[in-house]
């Protein structure tokens, strides 16, 4: 199992692969509240699911 990959994704109960949104690490004072709220939710990963499941 790749540790770097397992830190960045989460697998849901139904087997979907979820990831964090990009651009949430720093400089949050310059971003609008709507942008920050939108980036808090987990997003699905469409491309490369077969590759990721193989490496977990």
C-alpha positions, 0 to 999 in steps of 0.5 A: 500500500502506498502511504502517500496515496492513502493520506490523500484519498478516502474510500466511502462505504460504497467504494467511491474514491473521495479527495480534498479540493485543491487550493485550501492550504494557505492564503485563505484571507484572500479567498471569498467565503463561498470559495472556502465553503465550497472547498471544504467538501470532499469531491469524487475522483473520476479518472484513475480509479483503477490505478488507485485501487490497484495501489491500495 
